[in-house]
Amino acid sequence: MFAAVVIEKGDEGTKVALTNVDEAALPEGNVTVEVAYSTLNYKDALAITGSSPVVRSFPMVPGIDLAGVVTDSAHPDYSAGDEVILNGWGVGEKHWGGLAQKARLDGDWLIPKPAEFTARQAMSIGTAGYTASLCVEALLRHGVTPDQGEILVTGATGGVGSIAIALLTKAGFGVAAATGKTSETEYLQSLGAGTIIDRAELSERGKPLQKERWAGVVDTAGSHTLVNAAAQTRYGGAVAACGLAQGMDFPATVAPFILRGVALLGVDSVMAPKPRRLEAWARLARDLDPTALESIAQEVGLGESIAEASRLIDGTVRGRIVVDVNR
């Protein structure tokens, strides 16, 4: 038996509880992992609170991230004792995820945990940090360089935003952080942000073309924020779009793209191929100071993750929530 957060669906909707589960109930997979840490991401919070129908089958163990040790493997790349991490692949939506003490997975979904990080530190990064790294890689591949100007990061106090600021600063960029939490200015500056702007400047309908301000953008919001960010991006710049915290809509014109040559770069972390994942985690291992994770992450126990999900939906969480599944 092992402990897990389990979402059940009944006649009156979904119910979530911390439950003891028989190991025989684990789904199919060729690698079994003893989980050490997981995380609570926005998608997990949607699943736990039932705010959005992200779960595709029931019962479901949420948790799109995990870090742990292989206990049994029929996959050629992994053996018992290997330390691994997982991000995405529909885990926690279609396949039981990381908010549990055990997981059975397809070995193709796993990557080795970088030696530079402990399991807890890897989950302090999690999908959010890995997505941030994918965004930085996308901007660099496009040719954005520090001498071209500042990079705007929206949703700056969130997990993606926080780690994006740290990585961009390490890469030599000046960073402007957009946030609705002006009380977190000191925190954002500690990560490397040089300019702090109120997210309200970006969240309402704006002109199709606006004053050129940013060499590039990492956007976690979508909707009007993404539209305004693109309208303010300098000629030849790029916007890496990875989130929809404000909304899935994109009420824009084509003006920034055809008059300023701005590129809109979609960044997907869920199904990204393994080479891109390894590249993103290599940047994190090289450029992210593990001590910075202490200010970015907070830790909760497995049972506490259910209540924390509501706080995450309400937007009252700063940075990352790491889940110690063994407490």
Secondary structure, DSSP 8 states (H G I E B T S, - for coil): -EEEEEEEEETTEEEEEEEEE-GGG----SEEEEEEEEEE-HHHHHHHHTSS----SSSB---SEEEEEEEEE-STT--TT-EEEEE-TTBTTTB--SSBSEEEE-GGGEEE--TTS-HHHHHHHHHHHHHHHHHHHHHHHHT--GGG--EEESSTTBHHHHHHHHHHHHTT--EEEEES-GGGHHHHHHHT--EEEEGGGTSS---SS----EEEEEES-BHHHHHHHHHTEEEEEEEEE---SSBS-----SHHHHHS--EEEE---SS--HHHHHHHHHHHHHH--GGGHHHHEEEEETTTHHHHHHHHHHT---BEEEEETT-
